[in-house]
């Protein structure tokens, strides 16, 4: 695998852990849910701003899961996954604003959307942020003049 790619199973593992943390945030509500929400926001921020090498759930996958896998890595574009982390960051920040500005509806809706996106990536491999990245990339390429 080149440096442009990561193992897609890292994404699915990370999405599964993210889903658990987001479920905790939803179940705990706006008061105590701020703790798991803050943790998840920091995880998304690390993956988005510092890079996937600094994303804690990816470390956990590399340490716990990868040594037990016999099959070769499944390539996934690192840039697409990093944009998925960015989408998660935007959603968890929106949920945090819901707590800060006493808007439980914003908290629950943003957290639920982040949860659905994480579950889709974890269970069926449908990464909304990755697909958004690919769509934007195709749109940019279509707008560039050809020589």
TORMI-274061 format. One line per field, with one value per residue: residue number from 1; residue in one letter; x, y, z of N, C-alpha, C, O, CB in turn. Coordinates in steps of 0.2 Angstrom, whole numbers. Glycine has a CB too. Example, Ala and Ser with C-alpha at 12.3 -4.5 7.8 and 13.67 -1.06 7.14 Angstrom:
resi: (1 | 2);
resn: (A | S);
n_c1: (66 | 64);
n_c2: (-28 | -11);
n_c3: (39 | 35);
ca_c1: (62 | 68);
ca_c2: (-22 | -5);
ca_c3: (39 | 36);
c_c1: (66 | 64);
c_c2: (-16 | 0);
c_c3: (39 | 39);
o_c1: (71 | 67);
o_c2: (-17 | 6);
o_c3: (42 | 40);
cb_c1: (57 | 70);
cb_c2: (-22 | -3);
cb_c3: (45 | 29);
This chain:
resi: (1 | 2 | 3 | 4 | 5 | 6 | 7 | 8 | 9 | 10 | 11 | 12 | 13 | 14 | 15 | 16 | 17 | 18 | 19 | 20 | 21 | 22 | 23 | 24 | 25 | 26 | 27 | 28 | 29 | 30 | 31 | 32 | 33 | 34 | 35 | 36 | 37 | 38 | 39 | 40 | 41 | 42 | 43 | 44 | 45 | 46 | 47 | 48 | 49 | 50 | 51 | 52 | 53 | 54 | 55 | 56 | 57 | 58 | 59 | 60 | 61 | 62 | 63 | 64 | 65 | 66 | 67 | 68 | 69 | 70 | 71 | 72 | 73 | 74 | 75 | 76 | 77 | 78 | 79 | 80 | 81 | 82 | 83 | 84 | 85 | 86 | 87 | 88 | 89 | 90 | 91 | 92 | 93 | 94 | 95 | 96 | 97 | 98 | 99 | 100 | 101 | 102 | 103 | 104 | 105 | 106 | 107 | 108 | 109 | 110 | 111 | 112 | 113 | 114 | 115 | 116 | 117 | 118 | 119 | 120 | 121 | 122 | 123 | 124 | 125 | 126 | 127 | 128 | 129 | 130 | 131 | 132 | 133 | 134 | 135 | 136 | 137 | 138 | 139 | 140 | 141 | 142 | 143 | 144 | 145 | 146 | 147);
resn: (X | X | X | X | X | X | X | X | X | X | X | X | X | X | X | X | X | X | X | X | X | X | X | X | X | X | X | X | X | X | X | X | X | X | X | X | X | X | X | X | X | X | X | X | X | X | X | X | X | X | X | X | X | X | X | X | X | X | X | X | X | X | X | X | X | X | X | X | X | X | X | X | X | X | X | X | X | X | X | X | X | X | X | X | X | X | X | X | X | X | X | X | X | X | X | X | X | X | X | X | X | X | X | X | X | X | X | X | X | X | X | X | X | X | X | X | X | X | X | X | X | X | X | X | X | X | X | X | X | X | X | X | X | X | X | X | X | X | X | X | X | X | X | X | X | X | X);
n_c1: (4 | 2 | 8 | -3 | -14 | -24 | -28 | -44 | -51 | -47 | -54 | -67 | -67 | -63 | -75 | -84 | -80 | -82 | -96 | -100 | -96 | -104 | -117 | -116 | -116 | -128 | -137 | -134 | -138 | -140 | -133 | -123 | -119 | -110 | -97 | -93 | -96 | -86 | -75 | -76 | -76 | -63 | -56 | -61 | -56 | -42 | -39 | -43 | -37 | -23 | -20 | -22 | -13 | -13 | -24 | -33 | -41 | -37 | -24 | -27 | -33 | -22 | -14 | -21 | -30 | -24 | -12 | -18 | -24 | -25 | -27 | -23 | -21 | -35 | -36 | -39 | -43 | -33 | -35 | -49 | -54 | -49 | -57 | -69 | -67 | -67 | -80 | -87 | -81 | -87 | -100 | -100 | -96 | -106 | -116 | -110 | -111 | -125 | -126 | -119 | -126 | -139 | -148 | -156 | -161 | -153 | -141 | -146 | -150 | -138 | -129 | -136 | -136 | -122 | -120 | -127 | -120 | -108 | -112 | -116 | -104 | -97 | -104 | -109 | -100 | -101 | -96 | -100 | -93 | -82 | -88 | -93 | -81 | -76 | -85 | -84 | -71 | -72 | -81 | -73 | -63 | -70 | -73 | -61 | -51 | -47 | -32);
n_c2: (-6 | 11 | 27 | 35 | 27 | 19 | 5 | -1 | -7 | -1 | 11 | 6 | -1 | 11 | 18 | 10 | 10 | 24 | 25 | 18 | 27 | 38 | 34 | 32 | 46 | 50 | 43 | 47 | 60 | 79 | 84 | 74 | 69 | 77 | 73 | 60 | 66 | 76 | 69 | 61 | 72 | 77 | 66 | 65 | 78 | 76 | 66 | 74 | 86 | 84 | 73 | 56 | 47 | 51 | 48 | 42 | 29 | 23 | 20 | 11 | 0 | -3 | -8 | -18 | -25 | -27 | -35 | -48 | -51 | -60 | -58 | -48 | -30 | -19 | -7 | 10 | 27 | 38 | 52 | 53 | 47 | 55 | 66 | 61 | 61 | 74 | 78 | 71 | 78 | 91 | 88 | 84 | 95 | 104 | 97 | 100 | 114 | 114 | 110 | 120 | 131 | 129 | 121 | 107 | 100 | 103 | 97 | 83 | 80 | 82 | 74 | 62 | 61 | 60 | 48 | 39 | 40 | 35 | 22 | 17 | 17 | 8 | -4 | -7 | -2 | 10 | 25 | 40 | 53 | 49 | 47 | 60 | 67 | 60 | 64 | 78 | 79 | 73 | 83 | 95 | 90 | 90 | 103 | 108 | 115 | 106 | 102);
n_c3: (0 | -4 | 3 | 1 | 4 | 16 | 27 | 24 | 34 | 45 | 45 | 46 | 59 | 67 | 65 | 71 | 85 | 86 | 85 | 96 | 106 | 103 | 104 | 118 | 121 | 117 | 125 | 137 | 137 | 137 | 148 | 154 | 143 | 137 | 140 | 133 | 120 | 119 | 120 | 108 | 99 | 100 | 95 | 82 | 78 | 79 | 69 | 58 | 58 | 63 | 56 | 50 | 56 | 69 | 74 | 87 | 88 | 76 | 80 | 90 | 82 | 75 | 85 | 92 | 83 | 69 | 70 | 71 | 60 | 45 | 32 | 17 | 18 | 14 | 2 | 5 | 1 | 9 | 10 | 8 | 19 | 29 | 26 | 29 | 43 | 45 | 42 | 53 | 63 | 61 | 63 | 77 | 83 | 80 | 88 | 100 | 101 | 102 | 116 | 122 | 119 | 124 | 117 | 115 | 104 | 93 | 98 | 100 | 86 | 78 | 84 | 82 | 68 | 66 | 72 | 64 | 52 | 56 | 60 | 48 | 41 | 49 | 49 | 35 | 27 | 21 | 18 | 22 | 22 | 15 | 2 | 0 | -2 | -13 | -23 | -23 | -27 | -40 | -46 | -45 | -54 | -66 | -68 | -72 | -85 | -100 | -108);
ca_c1: (0 | 6 | 6 | -10 | -19 | -24 | -32 | -51 | -54 | -46 | -60 | -73 | -65 | -64 | -82 | -88 | -79 | -85 | -103 | -101 | -95 | -109 | -122 | -116 | -117 | -135 | -140 | -132 | -141 | -136 | -129 | -117 | -117 | -105 | -91 | -91 | -96 | -80 | -69 | -77 | -74 | -56 | -54 | -62 | -51 | -35 | -39 | -44 | -32 | -16 | -19 | -25 | -8 | -14 | -31 | -32 | -44 | -33 | -19 | -30 | -33 | -15 | -11 | -25 | -33 | -20 | -8 | -22 | -27 | -20 | -28 | -19 | -25 | -40 | -34 | -44 | -39 | -32 | -38 | -56 | -55 | -48 | -62 | -74 | -66 | -69 | -87 | -88 | -79 | -92 | -107 | -99 | -95 | -113 | -119 | -107 | -115 | -132 | -125 | -117 | -132 | -145 | -152 | -155 | -163 | -147 | -137 | -148 | -150 | -132 | -126 | -139 | -133 | -115 | -120 | -130 | -115 | -103 | -114 | -116 | -97 | -95 | -108 | -110 | -94 | -103 | -93 | -103 | -87 | -78 | -91 | -93 | -74 | -75 | -90 | -81 | -65 | -75 | -83 | -67 | -59 | -74 | -73 | -54 | -51 | -43 | -27);
ca_c2: (0 | 17 | 32 | 38 | 23 | 16 | -1 | 1 | -10 | 4 | 15 | 2 | -1 | 17 | 20 | 6 | 13 | 31 | 23 | 17 | 33 | 43 | 31 | 35 | 53 | 51 | 40 | 51 | 67 | 85 | 85 | 70 | 67 | 81 | 70 | 56 | 70 | 80 | 64 | 60 | 78 | 77 | 60 | 68 | 83 | 73 | 63 | 79 | 92 | 82 | 67 | 49 | 44 | 54 | 47 | 36 | 23 | 20 | 17 | 5 | -5 | -5 | -12 | -24 | -29 | -28 | -41 | -54 | -52 | -64 | -56 | -42 | -24 | -17 | 0 | 15 | 33 | 42 | 59 | 52 | 45 | 61 | 71 | 58 | 63 | 81 | 78 | 69 | 84 | 96 | 86 | 84 | 102 | 106 | 95 | 103 | 120 | 112 | 110 | 126 | 136 | 126 | 118 | 100 | 98 | 103 | 91 | 76 | 79 | 82 | 68 | 56 | 61 | 57 | 41 | 35 | 40 | 30 | 15 | 15 | 15 | 2 | -10 | -9 | 0 | 16 | 30 | 47 | 58 | 47 | 48 | 67 | 68 | 58 | 68 | 85 | 78 | 73 | 90 | 99 | 88 | 91 | 110 | 110 | 115 | 101 | 104);
ca_c3: (0 | -4 | 8 | 0 | 6 | 22 | 27 | 25 | 40 | 50 | 45 | 49 | 66 | 70 | 65 | 76 | 91 | 86 | 86 | 104 | 110 | 101 | 108 | 125 | 122 | 116 | 130 | 143 | 136 | 136 | 154 | 155 | 136 | 134 | 141 | 127 | 115 | 119 | 118 | 101 | 95 | 100 | 91 | 75 | 77 | 78 | 63 | 53 | 58 | 63 | 51 | 52 | 60 | 76 | 76 | 93 | 86 | 71 | 84 | 93 | 77 | 73 | 91 | 94 | 78 | 64 | 71 | 71 | 53 | 41 | 25 | 16 | 19 | 9 | 1 | 5 | 0 | 15 | 9 | 8 | 26 | 33 | 25 | 33 | 50 | 45 | 43 | 60 | 67 | 60 | 67 | 84 | 85 | 80 | 94 | 106 | 101 | 105 | 123 | 124 | 118 | 127 | 111 | 115 | 98 | 90 | 101 | 98 | 79 | 76 | 87 | 79 | 61 | 66 | 74 | 58 | 47 | 59 | 59 | 40 | 39 | 52 | 47 | 28 | 24 | 17 | 22 | 19 | 21 | 9 | -4 | -1 | -4 | -20 | -27 | -23 | -32 | -47 | -48 | -47 | -60 | -72 | -69 | -74 | -92 | -102 | -113);
c_c1: (4 | 4 | 0 | -15 | -18 | -28 | -39 | -54 | -52 | -52 | -66 | -73 | -66 | -71 | -86 | -87 | -82 | -93 | -105 | -101 | -101 | -116 | -122 | -118 | -125 | -139 | -139 | -136 | -137 | -131 | -122 | -115 | -111 | -98 | -89 | -91 | -89 | -74 | -70 | -75 | -67 | -53 | -55 | -57 | -44 | -34 | -40 | -38 | -24 | -15 | -21 | -19 | -9 | -21 | -31 | -36 | -40 | -27 | -21 | -31 | -26 | -12 | -14 | -27 | -28 | -16 | -12 | -25 | -22 | -21 | -24 | -24 | -29 | -38 | -40 | -40 | -39 | -35 | -46 | -58 | -54 | -54 | -68 | -73 | -68 | -77 | -90 | -87 | -85 | -98 | -106 | -99 | -102 | -117 | -116 | -110 | -122 | -131 | -124 | -122 | -139 | -150 | -152 | -157 | -157 | -142 | -139 | -148 | -143 | -128 | -129 | -137 | -126 | -115 | -123 | -124 | -109 | -105 | -114 | -109 | -95 | -98 | -108 | -104 | -96 | -101 | -95 | -97 | -83 | -81 | -92 | -86 | -74 | -80 | -87 | -75 | -67 | -77 | -78 | -63 | -63 | -74 | -66 | -54 | -46 | -38 | -28);
c_c2: (6 | 22 | 35 | 34 | 21 | 9 | 1 | -2 | -5 | 9 | 12 | 1 | 5 | 19 | 16 | 9 | 20 | 30 | 22 | 23 | 38 | 40 | 33 | 42 | 54 | 49 | 44 | 58 | 73 | 86 | 81 | 68 | 71 | 78 | 65 | 60 | 74 | 75 | 62 | 66 | 78 | 72 | 63 | 73 | 81 | 70 | 68 | 84 | 89 | 76 | 61 | 46 | 46 | 52 | 41 | 30 | 19 | 17 | 10 | -1 | -8 | -10 | -18 | -28 | -31 | -34 | -48 | -55 | -55 | -61 | -49 | -36 | -22 | -10 | 4 | 22 | 37 | 48 | 58 | 51 | 51 | 66 | 68 | 60 | 70 | 82 | 76 | 75 | 90 | 94 | 86 | 91 | 105 | 104 | 98 | 110 | 119 | 112 | 117 | 132 | 134 | 124 | 111 | 97 | 97 | 97 | 84 | 75 | 78 | 76 | 61 | 55 | 58 | 50 | 37 | 35 | 35 | 23 | 13 | 13 | 9 | -5 | -12 | -6 | 7 | 22 | 37 | 52 | 56 | 48 | 55 | 69 | 66 | 62 | 75 | 84 | 77 | 79 | 95 | 97 | 90 | 99 | 113 | 110 | 109 | 104 | 102);
c_c3: (0 | 2 | 7 | 2 | 13 | 22 | 28 | 31 | 46 | 51 | 48 | 57 | 70 | 70 | 70 | 83 | 92 | 88 | 93 | 108 | 109 | 104 | 115 | 126 | 121 | 122 | 137 | 143 | 136 | 142 | 154 | 148 | 133 | 135 | 135 | 121 | 114 | 117 | 110 | 96 | 94 | 95 | 83 | 73 | 76 | 71 | 57 | 53 | 59 | 58 | 54 | 57 | 67 | 78 | 81 | 91 | 81 | 75 | 87 | 88 | 76 | 79 | 92 | 88 | 72 | 65 | 71 | 64 | 48 | 33 | 24 | 17 | 13 | 8 | 1 | 5 | 7 | 15 | 10 | 16 | 30 | 32 | 29 | 41 | 50 | 46 | 50 | 64 | 67 | 64 | 74 | 87 | 85 | 86 | 100 | 107 | 104 | 113 | 125 | 124 | 120 | 122 | 111 | 108 | 93 | 92 | 99 | 90 | 76 | 78 | 83 | 72 | 61 | 68 | 68 | 53 | 50 | 58 | 52 | 38 | 42 | 50 | 40 | 24 | 20 | 21 | 19 | 18 | 15 | 2 | -5 | -4 | -12 | -25 | -28 | -28 | -39 | -50 | -49 | -53 | -67 | -73 | -72 | -82 | -94 | -108 | -120);
o_c1: (9 | -1 | -3 | -21 | -13 | -31 | -41 | -59 | -56 | -54 | -70 | -77 | -70 | -74 | -91 | -91 | -85 | -96 | -110 | -105 | -104 | -120 | -127 | -121 | -128 | -144 | -144 | -137 | -130 | -126 | -117 | -109 | -108 | -93 | -84 | -88 | -86 | -70 | -65 | -72 | -64 | -48 | -50 | -54 | -40 | -30 | -37 | -36 | -20 | -9 | -21 | -21 | -6 | -22 | -29 | -33 | -41 | -25 | -18 | -29 | -26 | -8 | -11 | -27 | -28 | -15 | -9 | -28 | -16 | -17 | -23 | -30 | -28 | -40 | -45 | -35 | -44 | -38 | -49 | -63 | -58 | -55 | -73 | -78 | -71 | -79 | -94 | -90 | -87 | -101 | -110 | -101 | -104 | -121 | -120 | -112 | -124 | -136 | -127 | -123 | -144 | -156 | -148 | -155 | -156 | -139 | -135 | -146 | -142 | -125 | -126 | -136 | -124 | -111 | -120 | -123 | -107 | -102 | -113 | -108 | -91 | -95 | -107 | -104 | -92 | -104 | -93 | -98 | -81 | -78 | -92 | -86 | -71 | -78 | -87 | -74 | -64 | -76 | -78 | -62 | -61 | -75 | -65 | -56 | -40 | -40 | -24);
o_c2: (7 | 20 | 38 | 36 | 20 | 8 | 4 | 1 | -6 | 10 | 15 | 2 | 6 | 22 | 19 | 9 | 22 | 34 | 25 | 24 | 41 | 44 | 35 | 44 | 58 | 52 | 45 | 61 | 72 | 90 | 84 | 65 | 70 | 80 | 66 | 59 | 74 | 77 | 62 | 65 | 80 | 73 | 62 | 74 | 84 | 71 | 67 | 85 | 92 | 75 | 60 | 41 | 43 | 54 | 35 | 24 | 13 | 11 | 5 | -7 | -14 | -15 | -23 | -34 | -37 | -38 | -53 | -61 | -53 | -63 | -45 | -36 | -24 | -6 | 3 | 23 | 38 | 50 | 62 | 53 | 52 | 70 | 72 | 62 | 72 | 86 | 79 | 76 | 93 | 99 | 88 | 92 | 109 | 107 | 99 | 113 | 124 | 115 | 119 | 136 | 136 | 126 | 108 | 92 | 92 | 94 | 81 | 69 | 73 | 72 | 57 | 50 | 54 | 46 | 31 | 29 | 31 | 19 | 7 | 8 | 5 | -10 | -18 | -7 | 9 | 23 | 39 | 55 | 60 | 51 | 57 | 73 | 70 | 64 | 78 | 89 | 81 | 81 | 98 | 101 | 92 | 101 | 118 | 105 | 109 | 109 | 104);
o_c3: (4 | 5 | 12 | 3 | 16 | 16 | 34 | 34 | 51 | 56 | 52 | 60 | 75 | 75 | 73 | 87 | 97 | 92 | 96 | 112 | 113 | 106 | 118 | 131 | 125 | 124 | 141 | 148 | 136 | 141 | 153 | 147 | 128 | 131 | 132 | 116 | 108 | 113 | 107 | 91 | 89 | 92 | 79 | 68 | 71 | 68 | 52 | 47 | 55 | 57 | 60 | 61 | 72 | 84 | 79 | 92 | 80 | 73 | 87 | 90 | 75 | 77 | 94 | 89 | 70 | 60 | 69 | 64 | 48 | 29 | 28 | 17 | 7 | 13 | -2 | 8 | 9 | 20 | 13 | 18 | 35 | 36 | 31 | 44 | 56 | 49 | 52 | 69 | 72 | 67 | 78 | 92 | 89 | 89 | 105 | 112 | 107 | 116 | 130 | 129 | 118 | 122 | 107 | 107 | 90 | 88 | 96 | 88 | 72 | 74 | 82 | 69 | 57 | 65 | 67 | 50 | 46 | 57 | 51 | 35 | 39 | 49 | 38 | 18 | 15 | 26 | 13 | 12 | 12 | -3 | -11 | -9 | -16 | -31 | -33 | -32 | -43 | -56 | -54 | -57 | -72 | -79 | -75 | -84 | -91 | -111 | -124);
cb_c1: (-5 | 5 | 12 | -10 | -19 | -27 | -29 | -55 | -50 | -39 | -62 | -74 | -58 | -60 | -85 | -85 | -71 | -84 | -105 | -96 | -89 | -110 | -122 | -108 | -114 | -138 | -138 | -125 | -146 | -140 | -133 | -119 | -123 | -105 | -91 | -96 | -102 | -78 | -71 | -84 | -77 | -53 | -58 | -69 | -51 | -34 | -45 | -51 | -33 | -15 | -12 | -26 | -1 | -12 | -36 | -35 | -52 | -30 | -16 | -37 | -37 | -10 | -11 | -31 | -39 | -16 | -4 | -28 | -29 | -22 | -35 | -17 | -20 | -47 | -30 | -49 | -43 | -24 | -37 | -59 | -51 | -41 | -64 | -74 | -58 | -67 | -91 | -84 | -73 | -94 | -108 | -93 | -91 | -117 | -118 | -100 | -115 | -134 | -120 | -111 | -132 | -148 | -150 | -160 | -169 | -143 | -137 | -155 | -154 | -127 | -127 | -147 | -133 | -111 | -126 | -136 | -112 | -102 | -122 | -119 | -92 | -96 | -115 | -116 | -91 | -111 | -85 | -108 | -83 | -76 | -99 | -94 | -69 | -77 | -97 | -79 | -61 | -80 | -88 | -62 | -58 | -82 | -74 | -48 | -49 | -47 | -20);
cb_c2: (0 | 21 | 37 | 39 | 17 | 20 | -6 | -1 | -17 | 8 | 17 | -5 | -4 | 22 | 18 | -2 | 14 | 34 | 17 | 12 | 37 | 43 | 23 | 34 | 57 | 47 | 33 | 53 | 67 | 91 | 84 | 64 | 67 | 88 | 66 | 51 | 75 | 83 | 57 | 58 | 84 | 76 | 54 | 70 | 88 | 68 | 58 | 83 | 96 | 79 | 67 | 45 | 46 | 61 | 45 | 39 | 24 | 25 | 22 | 7 | -2 | 0 | -7 | -21 | -25 | -22 | -41 | -54 | -45 | -71 | -55 | -42 | -18 | -19 | 0 | 15 | 37 | 42 | 62 | 46 | 39 | 64 | 71 | 51 | 62 | 85 | 73 | 63 | 87 | 97 | 79 | 80 | 106 | 104 | 87 | 104 | 123 | 106 | 105 | 129 | 138 | 131 | 122 | 97 | 102 | 110 | 91 | 75 | 85 | 88 | 67 | 57 | 68 | 61 | 40 | 39 | 47 | 32 | 15 | 21 | 21 | 3 | -9 | -7 | -5 | 16 | 30 | 49 | 59 | 40 | 45 | 70 | 65 | 51 | 69 | 88 | 72 | 67 | 93 | 98 | 81 | 89 | 114 | 106 | 122 | 95 | 103);
cb_c3: (6 | -11 | 9 | -8 | 1 | 28 | 32 | 19 | 41 | 49 | 38 | 46 | 68 | 66 | 58 | 76 | 92 | 80 | 82 | 106 | 108 | 93 | 107 | 128 | 116 | 110 | 132 | 144 | 142 | 135 | 160 | 159 | 131 | 138 | 147 | 127 | 115 | 126 | 122 | 99 | 98 | 107 | 92 | 74 | 83 | 84 | 62 | 54 | 64 | 70 | 49 | 46 | 58 | 76 | 70 | 99 | 84 | 66 | 89 | 96 | 71 | 72 | 96 | 98 | 75 | 62 | 78 | 77 | 50 | 41 | 24 | 8 | 20 | 11 | -5 | 11 | -6 | 17 | 3 | 4 | 28 | 30 | 17 | 33 | 52 | 39 | 38 | 62 | 65 | 52 | 64 | 86 | 80 | 74 | 95 | 105 | 94 | 103 | 125 | 120 | 111 | 132 | 105 | 120 | 95 | 90 | 109 | 100 | 76 | 78 | 94 | 79 | 58 | 72 | 80 | 55 | 47 | 66 | 62 | 36 | 41 | 60 | 49 | 25 | 19 | 16 | 21 | 24 | 27 | 10 | -3 | 5 | 0 | -21 | -23 | -17 | -30 | -48 | -42 | -41 | -60 | -70 | -63 | -71 | -95 | -105 | -110);
